[in-house]
Amino acid sequence: MSSPLPPIIAPLLGGLSQTGDVPVPAQRRPLVTEEHIAQPDSVVKKSVPAGKIMIVDDEIANVKIAQKLLRQAGHQDFETTTDSTVAVNMVHVRNPDLLLLDINMPNVDGISILSQLRSTDRFRHLPVLILTANQHPDVKLRCLELGATDFLVKPIDPMELAPRVRNALQSKLYHDQLIRHAAELEKVVRQRTLELERSRREVIHCLARAAELRDNDTGNHVIRVGRYAGIIARKLGLSKPFVRDLELAAQLHDVGKIAVPDAILMKPGKLDAREYEIIQQHVKFGHQIIRPYSARESDQQRDAPSGSNRSHSEDSSLMRLAASIAQTHHEKFDGSGYPIGLCGTEIPIEGRITAVADVYDALSTDRPYKRALPREKCFETMQQGRGTHFDPRILDAFFAAAAEITRVQIEFFDYR
């Protein structure tokens, strides 16, 4: 008959019979064998990555042994518990960098704990090393499916524990560094994007002011048209980014008038047929001024002599929107407009919206060749254009926003 185990060893083996001939239930198997306990200094202390290690095991002996082995390897920061019911809350509160988790525990088993942690984004990448005596393939597979980092079967070799913990902590350190680096890059990209957007908007403001100064009889016309277009788009339930861009882009609807001769643009009376033909070309000029480079033009810019500037406006949805408005805001819903004669929804929605905004402002303000119409008369004239000049749905949105339209009209009224 074998002699009794020394009193120091017996409690740590928690459940082995003193004769050694009775199998140990999986949940009572010790973390390490008697042989390894007798040689605790076999673990060599090395430089280890910093990190808080949490140990969850219902056997206090296993917790203490794991903690001792890891201290010998150079780890110092620990959180431990033998109560599996508080493990998940402890992880949330203590925020460990690595979890050593037993599987076979009363009340709440390790698989349930692992499943709860992996269902939380914050702990989706937390390294979890499973410590268990259960070698059933289904248990191991389930743990790996839930994202277990490593799997150690009790009794483990102390020479394995420290390197696996060190490797898992090192991987988490790299992962955290990548996350921080990605966040910093995202912040830089977001800042650069805002700066680029501000620059593009400044260009549009400058172009709109140039068109306004060129045709100074229209006063705040471009500002009002932009505001009206934004109000109509909001009433239509269009997206906030589109409304914001439309309000700015619509201010460039008449930028092509920069290329119209003074004698026609500044003429105090009505235009004759030839003059009207020429002024109609402002939509073509406006589109040419604003539109993004074509592939051919981009190639020409690329092949230009060194030092020449190359535009990247093909990337600007705002400029494309402005170019579309400049080209299509004189198209009519029944196809009788210009320059192409588009019909119905063939006309881009930004062109249909700006057409309503532009005509209302033309009717409601003084021009060299006419006096402003009263508000009700303007509405009556607009209503007459339903289905011919204007998209009925957009006209309805305009009338539904009449109070807001009037406020903008008052705010940006031109005093002569």
ZIJO-V203423 format. One record per pair of residues at least 12 apart in sequence whose ideal C-beta (glycine too) atoms are under 10 Angstrom apart, sorted by the first residue. I is the first residue (numbers start at 1). GAP is how many residues later the second one is. D is the distance in whole Angstrom. If there is no record, write none. Layout:
BEGIN
i=<I/I>
gap=<GAP/GAP>
d=<D/D>
END
This chain:
BEGIN
i=<1/1/2/2/2/2/3/4/4/5/5/5/5/6/6/6/8/8/9/9/9/9/10/11/11/11/11/12/12/12/12/12/12/12/12/12/12/12/12/13/13/13/13/13/13/13/13/13/13/14/14/14/14/14/14/14/14/14/15/15/15/15/15/15/16/16/16/16/16/20/24/24/24/25/25/26/26/26/26/26/26/26/26/26/27/27/27/27/27/27/27/27/27/27/27/27/28/28/28/28/28/29/29/29/29/29/29/29/29/29/30/30/30/30/30/30/30/30/31/31/31/31/31/31/31/31/31/31/31/31/31/31/31/31/31/31/31/31/32/32/32/32/32/32/32/32/32/32/32/33/33/33/33/33/34/35/36/36/36/36/36/36/36/36/37/37/37/37/37/37/39/40/40/40/40/40/41/42/42/42/42/42/43/43/43/43/43/43/43/43/43/43/43/43/44/44/44/44/44/45/45/45/45/45/45/46/46/46/46/46/47/47/47/48/48/48/48/48/48/48/48/48/48/48/49/49/49/49/49/49/49/49/49/49/49/49/49/49/50/50/50/50/50/50/50/51/51/51/51/51/51/51/51/51/51/51/51/51/51/51/52/52/52/52/52/52/52/52/52/52/52/52/53/53/53/53/53/53/53/53/53/53/53/53/53/53/53/53/53/53/53/54/54/54/54/54/54/54/54/54/54/54/54/54/54/54/54/54/54/55/55/55/55/55/55/55/55/55/55/55/55/55/55/55/56/56/56/56/56/56/56/56/56/56/56/56/56/56/56/56/56/56/56/56/56/56/57/57/57/57/57/57/57/57/57/57/57/57/57/57/57/58/58/58/58/58/58/58/58/58/58/58/58/59/59/59/59/59/60/60/61/62/62/62/62/62/62/62/63/63/63/63/63/63/64/65/65/65/65/66/66/66/66/66/66/66/66/66/66/67/67/68/69/69/69/69/69/69/70/70/70/70/70/70/70/71/72/72/73/73/73/73/73/73/74/74/75/75/75/75/75/77/77/77/78/78/78/79/79/79/79/79/79/80/81/82/82/83/83/83/83/84/84/84/84/84/84/84/84/84/84/85/85/85/85/85/86/86/87/87/87/87/87/87/87/87/87/87/87/88/88/88/88/88/88/88/88/88/91/91/91/91/91/91/91/91/92/92/92/92/92/95/95/95/96/96/96/96/97/97/97/97/97/97/97/98/98/98/98/98/98/98/98/98/98/98/98/99/99/99/99/99/99/99/99/99/99/99/99/100/100/100/100/100/100/100/100/100/100/100/101/101/101/101/101/101/101/101/101/101/102/102/102/102/102/102/103/103/103/103/103/103/103/103/103/103/103/103/104/104/104/104/104/104/105/109/109/109/110/110/110/110/110/110/110/110/110/111/111/111/111/111/111/111/112/113/113/114/114/114/114/114/114/114/114/114/115/115/115/115/115/116/117/117/118/118/118/118/119/123/124/125/125/125/125/125/125/125/126/126/126/126/126/127/127/127/127/127/127/127/127/127/127/127/127/127/128/128/128/128/128/128/128/128/129/129/129/129/129/129/129/129/129/129/129/130/130/130/130/130/130/130/130/130/131/131/131/131/131/131/131/132/132/132/132/132/133/133/133/133/134/134/135/135/135/139/140/149/149/149/149/149/149/150/150/150/150/151/152/152/196/196/196/197/197/197/199/200/200/200/200/200/200/200/200/200/201/201/201/201/201/203/203/203/203/203/203/203/204/204/204/204/204/204/204/204/204/204/204/204/205/205/205/207/207/207/207/207/207/207/207/207/208/208/208/208/208/208/208/208/208/208/208/208/208/209/209/209/210/210/210/210/210/211/211/211/211/211/211/211/211/211/211/211/211/212/212/212/212/213/214/214/214/214/214/214/214/214/214/215/215/215/215/215/215/215/215/215/216/216/217/217/217/217/217/217/217/217/217/217/218/218/218/218/218/218/218/218/218/219/219/219/219/219/219/219/220/220/220/220/220/220/220/220/221/221/221/221/221/221/221/221/221/221/222/222/222/222/222/222/222/222/222/223/223/223/223/223/223/223/224/224/224/224/224/224/224/224/224/224/224/224/224/224/224/225/225/225/225/225/225/225/225/225/225/225/225/225/225/225/225/225/226/226/226/226/226/226/226/226/226/226/226/226/226/227/227/227/227/227/227/227/227/227/227/227/227/228/228/228/228/228/228/228/228/228/228/228/228/228/228/228/229/229/229/229/229/229/229/229/229/229/229/229/229/229/229/229/229/229/230/230/230/230/230/230/230/230/230/230/230/230/230/230/231/231/231/231/231/231/231/231/231/231/231/231/231/231/232/232/232/232/232/232/232/232/232/232/232/232/232/232/232/232/232/232/233/233/233/233/233/233/233/233/233/233/233/233/234/234/234/234/234/235/235/235/235/235/235/235/235/235/236/236/236/236/236/236/236/236/236/237/238/238/238/238/241/241/242/242/242/242/243/244/245/245/245/245/245/245/245/245/246/246/246/246/246/246/246/246/246/247/248/248/248/249/249/249/249/249/249/249/249/249/249/249/249/249/250/250/250/250/250/250/250/250/250/250/250/251/251/251/252/252/252/252/252/252/252/252/252/252/253/253/253/253/253/253/253/253/253/253/253/253/253/253/253/253/254/254/254/254/254/254/254/254/254/255/255/255/255/255/255/255/255/255/255/256/256/256/256/256/256/256/256/256/256/256/256/256/256/257/257/257/257/257/257/258/258/258/258/259/259/259/259/259/259/259/259/260/260/260/260/260/260/260/261/261/261/263/263/264/264/264/264/264/265/265/265/266/267/267/267/268/268/268/269/269/270/270/271/277/280/280/280/281/281/282/282/282/283/283/283/283/283/283/283/283/283/283/283/283/284/284/284/284/285/286/286/286/286/286/286/287/287/287/287/287/287/287/287/288/288/288/289/289/289/290/290/290/290/290/290/290/290/290/290/290/290/291/291/291/291/291/291/291/291/291/292/292/292/292/292/292/292/292/292/292/293/293/293/293/293/294/295/297/297/297/298/298/298/298/298/320/321/321/322/324/324/324/324/324/324/325/325/325/325/325/325/325/325/326/326/327/327/327/327/327/328/328/328/328/328/328/328/328/328/328/328/329/329/329/329/329/329/329/329/329/329/329/329/330/330/330/330/330/330/330/331/331/331/331/331/331/331/331/331/332/332/332/332/332/332/332/332/332/333/333/333/333/333/333/333/333/333/333/333/333/333/333/333/334/334/334/334/334/335/335/336/336/337/337/337/337/344/344/345/345/347/349/349/349/351/352/352/352/352/352/353/353/353/353/353/354/355/355/355/355/355/355/356/356/356/356/356/356/356/356/356/356/357/357/357/357/359/359/359/359/359/359/359/360/360/360/360/360/360/360/360/360/360/360/361/361/361/361/361/362/363/363/363/363/363/363/363/364/364/364/364/364/364/364/364/364/365/365/365/365/365/366/366/372/375/375/375/375/378/378/379/379/379/379/379/382/382/382/383/383>
gap=<17/18/16/17/18/19/15/14/15/12/13/15/29/28/31/32/29/30/21/25/28/29/24/19/48/49/50/18/19/20/21/22/25/47/48/49/50/52/53/15/16/17/18/19/20/21/24/48/142/13/14/15/16/17/45/46/47/48/12/13/14/15/44/46/12/13/14/17/18/14/109/130/131/79/108/77/78/106/107/108/109/110/113/128/31/32/75/76/77/78/79/82/105/106/107/127/30/31/76/105/126/30/33/75/103/104/105/124/125/126/29/31/32/35/103/124/125/126/24/26/28/30/31/32/33/34/35/38/69/71/100/102/121/123/124/125/127/130/29/30/33/34/37/122/123/124/125/126/129/121/122/123/124/125/121/120/29/33/119/120/121/122/123/125/24/28/31/32/118/121/119/25/28/29/32/118/31/27/30/115/116/117/25/26/27/28/29/30/31/115/116/118/119/120/28/29/30/115/118/26/27/28/29/30/117/27/28/116/117/120/26/27/119/22/25/26/27/28/114/115/117/118/121/122/25/26/48/49/116/117/118/119/120/121/122/123/124/125/24/25/26/27/47/119/123/24/25/26/45/46/47/76/114/115/117/118/119/121/122/125/23/24/25/26/27/42/43/44/45/46/47/117/13/14/17/22/23/24/25/26/27/43/44/45/46/47/74/76/112/115/116/23/24/25/26/27/33/36/37/40/41/42/43/44/45/46/47/72/74/12/15/23/24/25/26/27/41/43/44/45/46/47/74/76/23/24/25/26/27/28/30/31/32/34/35/40/43/44/45/46/49/52/54/57/72/75/23/24/25/27/30/43/44/45/46/47/48/53/74/75/97/23/24/25/26/44/46/47/48/49/50/51/52/23/43/45/46/95/20/22/21/20/38/40/69/92/93/94/15/17/18/19/37/39/16/90/91/93/96/12/14/34/36/63/65/90/92/95/99/13/33/90/87/89/90/92/93/96/28/30/88/91/92/95/96/91/86/90/85/88/89/90/92/93/88/92/23/87/90/91/94/17/19/20/16/18/22/12/14/15/16/17/20/20/13/20/23/22/23/24/25/17/18/21/22/23/24/25/26/28/29/20/21/22/23/28/21/22/12/14/15/18/21/23/25/26/27/29/30/20/24/25/26/27/28/29/32/35/22/25/26/29/31/32/35/37/24/25/28/30/31/27/28/31/27/30/31/32/29/30/71/72/75/76/79/28/29/30/31/51/66/67/68/70/71/73/74/14/15/18/24/27/28/29/30/31/49/50/69/27/28/29/30/31/50/52/61/64/65/68/12/13/16/27/28/29/30/31/42/47/28/29/30/31/32/52/27/28/29/30/31/36/37/39/40/45/48/51/27/28/29/30/35/50/27/23/25/30/18/20/21/22/24/29/33/36/38/19/21/28/31/32/35/37/34/15/33/12/14/16/28/29/31/32/33/34/27/28/30/31/32/30/29/30/27/28/29/30/27/24/23/22/24/46/47/50/51/54/21/23/42/46/49/20/21/22/23/37/38/40/41/42/43/44/45/48/15/18/19/20/21/22/23/40/19/20/21/22/23/27/32/35/36/38/39/13/14/16/18/19/20/21/22/23/19/20/21/22/23/25/30/19/20/21/22/24/20/21/22/23/19/20/16/18/19/12/13/15/16/18/19/22/23/14/15/17/18/13/12/13/116/119/120/48/119/121/117/45/48/113/115/116/117/118/119/122/43/44/47/48/117/49/87/110/113/115/116/119/22/41/44/45/47/48/51/86/112/114/115/118/43/46/47/15/44/45/48/51/79/82/83/115/14/15/17/18/40/41/42/43/44/45/46/47/114/13/14/42/42/45/47/48/79/40/41/42/43/44/45/46/47/71/75/78/115/39/42/43/45/45/40/41/43/44/45/46/48/51/52/39/40/42/43/45/47/50/51/67/49/50/48/49/51/148/149/150/151/152/197/199/36/39/143/144/147/148/149/150/196/146/147/193/194/195/196/197/141/145/188/189/191/192/193/194/30/32/33/137/140/141/144/146/191/193/28/29/30/31/32/33/136/139/190/24/27/28/138/185/188/189/26/27/133/134/136/137/140/141/181/184/185/187/188/189/190/22/25/26/27/28/29/100/104/129/131/132/133/134/135/136/137/183/20/21/22/23/24/25/26/27/99/128/131/182/186/20/23/24/130/134/177/178/180/181/182/184/185/19/22/125/126/128/129/130/132/133/170/173/176/177/180/181/14/17/18/19/20/21/22/24/96/100/121/124/125/126/127/128/129/169/12/13/14/15/16/17/18/19/20/123/127/171/174/178/12/16/122/126/166/167/169/170/171/172/173/174/176/177/14/18/120/121/122/124/125/128/162/163/164/165/166/167/168/169/172/173/12/13/14/17/116/117/120/121/124/161/164/168/12/13/163/167/170/118/159/161/162/163/164/165/166/169/113/117/157/158/160/161/162/164/165/160/111/112/115/159/76/77/75/79/107/108/110/74/71/72/73/74/75/76/77/105/72/75/76/79/103/104/107/108/111/110/70/73/74/41/68/69/70/71/72/73/74/75/76/77/101/105/71/72/75/76/79/100/101/103/104/107/108/71/74/103/34/37/38/67/69/70/71/73/74/102/29/30/33/69/72/73/74/75/76/77/97/98/101/102/104/105/28/29/31/32/71/72/75/76/104/27/30/31/32/34/35/67/68/70/71/23/24/25/26/27/28/29/30/31/32/33/34/70/71/22/24/25/26/28/29/24/27/28/31/19/22/23/25/26/27/29/30/15/18/19/20/21/22/25/14/17/18/12/15/12/13/14/15/18/13/14/17/102/12/101/102/99/100/101/99/100/99/100/98/61/50/58/59/57/58/44/48/57/42/43/44/45/46/47/48/54/55/56/57/68/42/43/54/55/41/36/37/39/40/41/43/35/36/37/38/39/40/41/52/35/38/39/33/34/37/23/26/28/29/30/31/32/33/34/35/36/37/22/23/28/29/31/32/33/35/36/19/20/21/22/23/24/25/27/28/31/17/18/19/20/21/20/19/13/14/17/12/13/14/15/16/30/27/29/28/23/24/25/26/27/30/23/25/26/28/29/30/32/33/25/28/12/13/15/21/24/12/14/18/19/20/21/22/23/24/26/27/18/19/21/22/23/24/25/26/27/28/29/30/17/21/24/25/28/29/59/12/13/15/16/17/20/21/24/58/12/15/20/23/53/56/57/58/59/12/13/14/19/22/52/53/54/55/56/57/58/59/61/62/51/53/54/55/56/12/53/52/53/14/18/51/52/43/47/46/48/44/42/44/45/40/38/39/41/42/43/37/38/41/44/45/40/30/34/35/36/39/40/26/29/33/34/35/38/39/41/42/43/37/41/48/51/19/22/23/26/30/31/39/13/15/18/19/21/22/30/35/38/45/49/17/44/47/48/51/16/12/14/15/16/17/18/19/13/14/15/17/18/41/42/45/49/13/44/47/48/49/48/50/42/27/30/31/34/27/31/16/19/20/23/26/13/16/17/12/16>
d=<9/7/7/6/6/9/9/5/10/10/6/9/7/9/10/9/8/10/10/5/6/8/9/10/10/9/6/6/8/8/10/8/6/9/10/5/8/8/6/9/9/5/10/9/8/7/8/8/9/10/6/8/6/9/5/9/5/8/9/3/7/8/9/10/8/8/7/10/9/10/7/9/9/8/8/8/5/7/4/5/8/9/9/8/8/8/8/8/4/7/8/9/9/7/8/10/10/7/9/8/10/9/9/9/9/4/9/9/5/7/8/7/7/8/9/7/6/10/10/8/8/7/4/9/9/5/6/9/10/9/7/9/9/6/6/6/9/9/10/9/6/9/8/8/5/6/8/6/8/9/5/9/9/9/9/9/9/9/7/8/7/5/9/10/10/7/10/10/10/9/8/9/7/7/7/8/7/9/9/9/6/7/9/6/8/9/4/5/10/5/7/8/6/10/8/8/10/9/8/9/6/6/5/10/9/6/6/8/9/7/10/7/9/9/6/4/6/9/8/10/8/5/7/9/10/9/8/10/10/7/9/9/4/5/9/8/5/10/10/9/9/8/8/8/8/8/10/7/8/3/6/9/9/9/9/4/9/7/7/10/9/9/4/7/6/7/7/5/5/8/10/10/9/8/6/6/9/7/5/7/9/6/7/5/8/7/10/9/7/10/8/10/7/4/7/8/8/7/7/6/9/4/9/7/5/7/8/9/10/6/8/7/7/5/8/9/9/10/8/5/8/9/10/9/9/8/6/8/9/6/9/5/10/8/9/10/7/7/5/6/8/10/7/7/10/9/8/8/7/9/10/7/8/4/10/10/7/9/7/10/10/9/5/8/6/6/8/4/6/9/10/10/10/7/8/10/9/10/9/5/10/9/9/7/7/8/10/10/9/5/8/6/9/9/8/10/10/8/9/9/9/6/10/10/8/9/9/7/9/7/9/9/9/5/9/6/6/9/10/9/10/7/6/6/9/10/9/8/9/8/4/8/7/7/8/9/9/8/7/8/8/10/9/8/10/9/10/9/9/5/9/6/9/9/10/9/8/9/10/8/9/9/8/4/7/6/4/7/7/8/7/9/9/5/5/10/10/9/8/8/10/9/7/9/9/5/10/9/9/8/9/6/10/10/5/7/9/9/8/9/6/9/9/7/8/10/10/9/8/8/8/8/9/9/9/7/9/10/8/7/9/6/6/8/9/7/5/8/7/8/10/6/10/5/6/10/7/8/9/8/9/6/7/5/7/9/10/9/9/10/8/5/8/6/10/9/9/10/8/10/6/6/9/6/7/6/7/9/9/8/8/5/6/9/10/9/6/8/4/8/6/7/10/9/7/10/10/10/10/6/7/6/9/9/10/10/10/10/9/7/8/7/10/10/8/10/9/9/10/8/6/7/7/9/10/9/10/10/6/8/9/7/10/5/7/6/9/10/10/6/9/10/9/9/10/5/5/9/9/10/7/8/9/9/7/6/9/9/9/8/10/8/10/10/9/4/8/10/9/9/4/7/10/7/5/9/8/8/7/5/5/8/10/9/8/6/5/8/6/10/8/6/7/10/6/5/9/10/5/8/7/5/7/9/10/9/5/8/6/7/9/8/8/7/6/10/7/4/8/10/8/9/10/6/9/9/9/9/10/9/5/8/9/5/9/8/6/10/7/10/9/9/9/10/9/8/10/10/9/8/10/6/10/6/7/10/10/9/6/10/7/10/10/9/9/9/8/10/10/10/6/7/7/6/9/9/10/7/8/6/8/8/10/10/8/6/5/9/10/7/7/8/5/8/10/8/8/10/9/4/6/9/9/7/9/8/10/9/10/7/10/6/10/8/7/9/6/4/8/6/6/9/9/9/10/9/9/9/10/9/9/9/6/5/9/8/9/7/10/7/10/5/9/8/10/6/8/10/10/9/9/8/9/10/9/7/5/10/9/10/8/9/9/9/8/10/8/10/8/7/9/8/9/4/9/9/9/9/10/10/9/4/8/6/9/10/8/8/6/8/7/9/9/8/8/4/8/7/7/9/10/9/10/10/10/7/10/9/9/5/10/9/8/9/9/5/9/8/9/6/7/9/5/9/9/10/5/7/10/6/8/10/9/7/10/5/5/10/9/5/9/10/8/5/6/8/5/4/9/9/10/9/8/9/10/6/9/9/8/10/9/9/9/4/9/8/7/9/8/9/9/8/4/8/6/7/8/9/9/6/6/8/9/5/6/9/8/4/9/9/8/9/8/5/5/10/8/5/9/10/10/5/8/9/6/3/9/10/8/9/9/10/10/9/9/8/10/8/9/8/10/5/10/10/5/6/9/7/9/10/9/5/9/6/6/10/6/9/10/5/5/10/9/6/9/8/10/5/8/9/8/8/6/10/10/9/8/10/10/9/9/8/9/10/9/9/4/8/9/5/5/8/8/8/7/7/9/5/10/10/10/9/8/10/9/10/9/10/9/8/9/8/10/9/10/7/5/10/10/5/9/9/9/7/9/8/9/6/7/8/10/10/7/9/8/9/9/6/8/9/4/4/9/8/6/9/7/9/9/8/6/10/8/7/10/8/5/7/8/8/9/10/7/8/6/9/9/5/8/7/6/10/9/9/7/8/5/6/9/9/5/9/10/9/5/9/8/6/6/9/10/7/10/8/8/10/8/8/8/5/9/6/7/8/10/10/6/10/10/7/4/6/7/3/3/7/8/6/9/6/9/8/10/5/10/8/8/8/7/8/7/10/8/7/9/4/8/8/8/10/7/6/10/7/5/7/9/7/9/8/10/9/10/6/6/10/9/7/9/8/9/8/8/10/5/6/8/6/6/9/9/10/7/5/7/9/8/8/9/10/10/6/5/8/7/6/9/10/7/5/9/10/9/7/10/6/8/9/8/8/3/7/9/9/5/8/9/5/4/9/9/9/9/9/9/8/8/8/10/10/6/9/9/5/4/9/9/6/9/8/9/8/7/9/4/9/8/8/8/9/5/4/8/7/10/6/6/7/8/6/8/6/6/9/9/10/9/10/7/8/9/10/7/10/9/6/9/10/5/10/6/6/9/8/5/6/9/5/9/10/9/9/9/7/8/10/9/7/8/7/9/6/6/10/8/3/8/8/8/9/10/8/5/9/9/4/5/9/9/6/9/10/8/9/7/8/10/10/8/10/8/5/9/6/8/7/10/10/8/10/8/8/7/5/8/10/9/10/7/7/8/8/9/6/6/6/6/5/8/9/9/9/7/5/7/10/9/10/7/8/9/8/10/8/10/8/8/10/8/8/10/8/10/7/5/9/5/9/10/8/6/8/9/10/9/7/7/8/8/10/7/9/9/5/8/6/6/8/5/10/10/8/9/10/9/8/7/7/7/8/10/10/10/6/9/9/6/10/10/7/7/9/9/10/10/8/10/9/9/8/4/9/10/6/7/9/5/10/10/10/9/10/6/10/10/8/10/8/6/7/7/9/9/9/7/8/10/10/10/9/7/7/10/7/7/8/7/8>
END
